[in-house]
């Protein structure tokens, strides 16, 4: 394979360190971002092995953490406590003003964005060691546990449903309206589920490598997956095919 030499100015520009933010006392184990406001402002949530979460404000105008650009010291908006061990997963929903997080050997907790502990999410027996968590602006929260169990909660803490899957899931996403769940894992299969009853709606053709990460385009028409092989696979998506109003009309 021929070698391609990058332009020196381009390389130097992209190697430039723009900001360092300090706050945790141990390794950062997970990051999450809220929906963006006009101008690109949003909240960034960091979880750590020190059992705490820090909520930061991202300034879209200056492309940096902090409400004012160029500040020498940046402090988090809130420090969230309540876990007894390493935080493994977290999500933040700015529209509802909530932060939901899970720890290595403990429960999932719901905090306000001011740092107040509101409630605990309790699933059926066996729902231990949360690994992935997603929330929607419609008030749904989906948690995937190490044993292959999925639980759907309301933000009030009510268990709405649960299911068990055989595959080891590594990535999941909720649609913007919170009605559909996308999952992928070691089997290399992308699956679409209906959230309110956890009904399987569609299974895409399997890939030759496991799915490790997942993202969705702004219009929700394209699902982008990062594979264990190092490749990136794009799937065409249309949630309308399962939407009741669309089905009744067409």
N, C-alpha and C positions, 0 to 999 in steps of 0.2 A: 504494500500500500504506500503510495507516495506521501511524503511528509509535507504538510502545509504550514508555512511560517506565518504566524499571526503578526499583524501590524503592531509595532512596539508601542505606539501611543494608545492604541485600543487596549492592548494587554495591560499597560500600566494604569489606565483609567479604571479598568474593571478589577484591578488588584487593590485599589485604594480602600483603606479602612475608614469608614465614615463615622462610626460611633461604637462605643462600648458602654453597656449598661450593667451596673452591678446591683445585686439585691439578695440573691439566694446565698445560703451558706453551704450548699452542696451542689452536685451535678443537676443540671436542668434535664428533666426526663420527658417533658411534653410541652408542646406549644399549640395554641389555638387562636383564631382570629374571628372577630365578630363581623357582621355585615358592614359594608362601608357606607359612610355618609357622603353627601355631595362634597366634592373636593378630595375624596380619598381618605378622609379621617376615619379611624376605626379604633377598636380596642384590641390589644394583644394580651393574651393570658399565658403565663408560664407556670408550670408545675415542677416540683423538684423532689429530689431524694430527701430533702430536709422536712418533708411533710407539709410544706406550705405552698400557696399559690399567690402570685403577684399579678395584679391587673395594671397594665400600662396603657397609655394613650398614644396612638400613632398619629403624627401630624402629616397629612398627605401633602401639604404644601412644601414643607421642608424635607420630606422623606426621612423622618427621624422620629425617635421616641421622645415624647415630651410636648407640652402644649406650646412652648416657645422655642424657636430654633436657636441653636448655638449655646444653649444652657450648659454650663460646666458640669453640674450635678443634676441628675434626673431621678426623681423619686416616683414610686408606683402610686397609682390612684388609690389602691386598696391592698391590704395584706389579708389573705384569707387563711384561717386556721380551722382545725377541727379533725383533721386526719391524724392518725397515730403512726403512720409509716409512709413510705415512698408513694408519691402521686404518680399514677400510671396513665391516666387519660383525663381530658377536660374539654369543656366546650363553653362558649360564652355567647349569650343572645342579648344584644344591646337593646333590642326593641322591647323585650320583656324585662330587662334589667336583672338578668339572672346568670349565675355561673354554676355549672354542674360538673362535678369531678368525682373520680374514683381512685382508690388507693390500692396498693399491692395486696394487702391481706384484710382490707376493711371495706366498709360500705361506700355507696355513692352519696354525696352530700350536695344539697342545693344551698347556695349563698346568694344574697343580694349583691349587687355590684358595689355596695358600700362596705361589704365585708361581713355582714350579719349572717350567721348561720340560721337558715330557715327550717329545713327539714332533712330527713334521711329517706333515701329510696330503698325500700325493702322488697326484694323479690322472693320467689318460692325457695324452698329448701334446696341447697346445692348451688345457688347463685352466689358464687364467691369469686374473688379475684377479677374484678372488671378490667377489660383490656381495651375496649373501644367505646366511645360515647359520642352521640350526635343529638342535637336539639334543633327544633324548628320554631319559627315565629308564631306558629299556630298552637304551640303549647305541648308538642309531643317530645318525648325524650326516649331514645333507644339506646340500650346498653347491651354490649356483647361481653359475656363472661368467658373465662378461660376454658370451662368445661363444654363449650359449644352451645351455650344457652343464650337466647335473646330475650330481653324483656322490654316492653313498651310501657312507659309511665306517662301520666299527665304531670305538668309542672306543680300540681298540688300534692304530688306524691302517690296518687292512686295507680295501682297496677292495672293496666288495660289489657294486657295479653302477654303470652310468652310462648316460645317454641325452642326446640332443640334441633341442631343441624349436625351432620356427620363431618362436614368439612371444617378444617381449621381456618377461620376467617381472619384475614390480615388487614382488610380495609372495608369501610362502609361509608355511605353518604345518604343523606336525606334530601328529597326534592325540596324546592323552595317553599312549597305549600304544605310540606310535612305529610303528604299522603302516600309517598312512595319511598321505599328503602332499596338501595343498591348495595350488594355485598360481593366480595371477591376474596379468594384465598389461595391456599396451596394447590388446589385442584385446577387453577387457571380458568375457572368458570365465573362469569359475571351473571348475577341473578337479580331480578326485580321482584320486590315483594310489595304487597299492599299493607300499609302500616296498621290500620285500625283492626284488622283481623289476622294479620301476618299470612295472608294467602299468597302463594307463589304465582306470579303473573307471567313471567317470561324468563327463559334461560338462553343466553347468547351461546353461540358455538364456542367450545372450549379452546383455550390456547395451549401452546406446548410448554408453558412455564407458569409458575404461580404468580398471582397478583399480589403486589406488595403495597401499592398506594393507589389513590383514586382521586380524580378531580372532575369537575363538570364545567362546561363553557357557560357564559353568562346567560345565553338563551336556552340552556338545558338541552340543546340538541346534540351535543357531543360529549361523550364520556371518555376521559383520558385515563389510562391505567399504566402504572409503572410495574414492569414485570421483574421477576427474580433473575431473568437472563440478562437484564440491563436494557432491554428494549422498551419502547413505548407503543402501546396499542390504542387506537381510537375506535370507538363504537358509535354508530349512529343511534340516536334515541328520540322517541316521540311519546311522551307521557299521555298525549291526547287519545291514543288508541285504547286506553283503559279508563278514560274519564267518562263518567256517566252522561253528562250533558252532550259530549261529543258523539257518543254512541247513539243516543236518542235522536240526535239531529241528522246523523249520516248513516 
